[in-house]
Amino acid sequence: MGRYDLSLIGFGGVNRSLAELIAERGDELKAELGFGLRVVAITDLRAGSLVQADGIDLPALLATAPGELDFSRMAGGSTEPRNQQVIQDGPGDIVAEATFTNPADGEPALSHVRWALEAGKHVCTTNKGPVALQGPALKDLAARHGVSFEFEGSVMSGTPILRTAEHLLTGLRVTGVEGIMNGTSNYILGRLEAGAAFPDAVKEAQALGYAEADPTADVEGFDVQLKVMILAHQVLGANLRRQDVACEGISQLTPADMRDAASRGLRWKLVGQATRREDGSVDARVAPAALPADHPLAAISGTTNAVSFHTDLLGAVTVSGPGAGRTETAYALLSDIIAIHHRHGAAEAHRTPEESFRG
Amino acid sequence: MGRYDLSLIGFGGVNRSLAELIAERGDELKAELGFGLRVVAITDLRAGSLVQADGIDLPALLATAPGELDFSRMAGGSTEPRNQQVIQDGPGDIVAEATFTNPADGEPALSHVRWALEAGKHVCTTNKGPVALQGPALKDLAARHGVSFEFEGSVMSGTPILRTAEHLLTGLRVTGVEGIMNGTSNYILGRLEAGAAFPDAVKEAQALGYAEADPTADVEGFDVQLKVMILAHQVLGANLRRQDVACEGISQLTPADMRDAASRGLRWKLVGQATRREDGSVDARVAPAALPADHPLAAISGTTNAVSFHTDLLGAVTVSGPGAGRTETAYALLSDIIAIHHRHGAAEAHRTPEESFRG
């Protein structure tokens, strides 16, 4: 029985949920997965950093409310995040990157990922920035250093979209991919259908915690744009820049548009898509689309998200599930760690003296 | 570069489509998958049997219409299917079983599968009978002989339902599974919604090739019952008999029921489900259910099928896609062969002298 030591970069909702998951069901997961998990380092913009090579006492840490955490008061703690130092020289085998998404240049997450891969550490991340903007280069970097770069949570949280594409469609010709990949805008569209005006629908989404104070990235399609870039690469091998993905949001839609569509049996949805053209190039865009009732995405409602893969032999295969949520996204990181284990197995995890992985 | 030699048992639509797939894109698949595929034996109730250890010329064979095939006229051919002999002593590495489903005792497919596994051959099958009635025992038998028993096509043709359950939900607690798993009955329900009477809807489904001359297995839920048994074992570890799965079909539903449901925002669907009870046992059943519009299965229309996995950390994850079709089901066999290769890899496939698998 082996073990992986984790460094958590960013201790907001997602990595805190991962820590809770490990604290609450680490033993059960160990029995199921064949390896243990230990957190040995945490960095956070506000709380500072904490490095304990023998393993951080998670239940004690999690007893403190998020806003009250001050790592500098603990052994191995500092008021500074010290991200570079912790990532490069810290004791972790796997770096879990879950800082904020920066759609412009991916920083600082992009540097976090690079530092980790260059130091020979596996990386799992839920951060769309580095994956969308530099995914192919980071995959190469990981391969050169013999480690893994996993990012299931960058599209639809823990819903296994990227792993479906990678593992379960082998042998098919995938001609395109399209999805409803933003729960906030999908919720707002539902409220418009119910007759709410756009500003009121946004306020409702904010009150429920779905939309941020500045809802631009969600309602103008920029969040989906990054996910389209990720899917276009993972599914169609296309290396797109943001300017290659035309982007139109939902802020121009009104309840009247919704009623008009409904009268024709259609539903407006914010659809991100990437399609292989005849000449082999890839057309990618984000735009509202009025979908017929029998379209696989037409009935995806509320904060549920879905992605359809268009294939030659099976037609459309669609996976739907949660598109966000701290626990749902923390599971994405766990699924990444499981994938790292499957790829690297016995050679990678710390082994306890009396046991070995294959035993 | 290695190769697998296949024996096709039953040469109806599904295995013939698999042969077409190999004939049409074998080279492309070889480049993608890293192994070649060759058909070395075929048996069929009507056409007899054909064994050619150096590989059957598929394009030549497929040029003959299905009803005209007579293997006895060919070298290595016989008027008799000789299933036992071909399976046990024939040259195949992998046996693809695609004879008719017998829900009573699984025969003769059950014997075909047993013979193959006992002879140390991998088996892939689309046949629900052996999987539903003896799946756990056959998995054990395969393990004892160091081979694989794969059956993605037994539920929803090539749509990767069983592999999603096996590989992509690791670490989650799956509390239940439910699905629309019969395209014929789902099509008929759609026709009832459009106002057609039940007998007329059945006739339409028959005219379109969706329903068989005797539609009982589809409309009375018996087909779904077998799939529920398969899912209950694969997802919840329950070993159920047919009598453990209460089964009610759709033949009592009328257009009036549909209208009444619609007026309450509901849609009637034939749902197969298996749910873990508080005491750990599993409740499994097939029955029509009036689903609310926001239920993940409510909008699954026509011959599309879907299965939802209910999980603790992600809530419902739903996979939808084709539930039937000869090409779609042939792809299930190909996906099984890919899974066999991933599990057994280099040790199993024939190697050509100048190359090896890992090279």
Contacts between the chains, C-beta under 8 A, distances in Angstrom:
chain1	res1	chain2	res2	distance
A	21	B	313	7.7
A	29	B	171	6.1
A	32	B	170	7.5
A	32	B	171	6.8
A	33	B	170	7.0
A	33	B	171	6.6
A	157	B	314	7.7
A	158	B	313	6.6
A	158	B	314	5.2
A	159	B	314	6.4
A	159	B	317	5.8
A	160	B	164	7.1
A	160	B	168	3.9
A	160	B	169	7.5
A	160	B	317	7.3
A	163	B	167	7.6
A	163	B	168	5.3
A	164	B	160	7.1
A	164	B	164	7.1
A	164	B	168	6.7
A	164	B	319	7.9
A	167	B	163	7.6
A	167	B	167	6.5
A	167	B	168	7.7
A	168	B	160	3.9
A	168	B	163	5.4
A	168	B	164	6.7
A	168	B	167	7.7
A	168	B	168	7.4
A	168	B	335	7.6
A	169	B	160	7.5
A	170	B	32	7.5
A	170	B	33	7.0
A	170	B	335	7.0
A	170	B	338	5.3
A	171	B	29	6.1
A	171	B	32	6.8
A	171	B	33	6.6
A	171	B	331	7.1
A	171	B	334	5.2
A	171	B	335	6.7
A	171	B	338	6.1
A	172	B	331	6.9
A	293	B	299	7.5
A	293	B	301	7.6
A	294	B	301	5.2
A	294	B	302	6.7
A	296	B	304	7.5
A	296	B	320	6.3
A	298	B	299	6.8
A	299	B	293	7.5
A	299	B	298	6.8
A	299	B	299	3.0
A	301	B	293	7.6
A	301	B	294	5.2
A	302	B	294	6.7
A	304	B	296	7.5
A	313	B	21	7.7
A	313	B	158	6.6
A	313	B	327	5.5
A	313	B	328	6.5
A	313	B	330	7.8
A	313	B	331	4.4
A	314	B	157	7.8
A	314	B	158	5.2
A	314	B	159	6.4
A	314	B	321	5.6
A	314	B	322	5.6
A	314	B	328	5.5
A	314	B	331	6.2
A	315	B	321	7.1
A	315	B	322	5.8
A	315	B	328	7.7
A	316	B	321	6.7
A	317	B	159	5.8
A	317	B	160	7.3
A	317	B	319	7.1
A	317	B	320	7.3
A	317	B	321	4.0
A	318	B	318	7.9
A	318	B	319	7.2
A	318	B	320	4.6
A	318	B	321	6.8
A	319	B	164	7.9
A	319	B	317	7.1
A	319	B	318	7.2
A	319	B	319	5.4
A	320	B	296	6.3
A	320	B	317	7.3
A	320	B	318	4.7
A	320	B	320	7.6
A	321	B	314	5.6
A	321	B	315	7.1
A	321	B	316	6.7
A	321	B	317	4.0
A	321	B	318	6.8
A	322	B	314	5.6
A	322	B	315	5.8
A	327	B	313	5.5
A	328	B	313	6.5
A	328	B	314	5.5
A	328	B	315	7.7
A	330	B	313	7.8
A	331	B	171	7.0
A	331	B	172	6.9
A	331	B	313	4.5
A	331	B	314	6.2
A	334	B	171	5.2
A	335	B	168	7.6
A	335	B	170	7.0
A	335	B	171	6.7
A	338	B	170	5.2
A	338	B	171	6.1
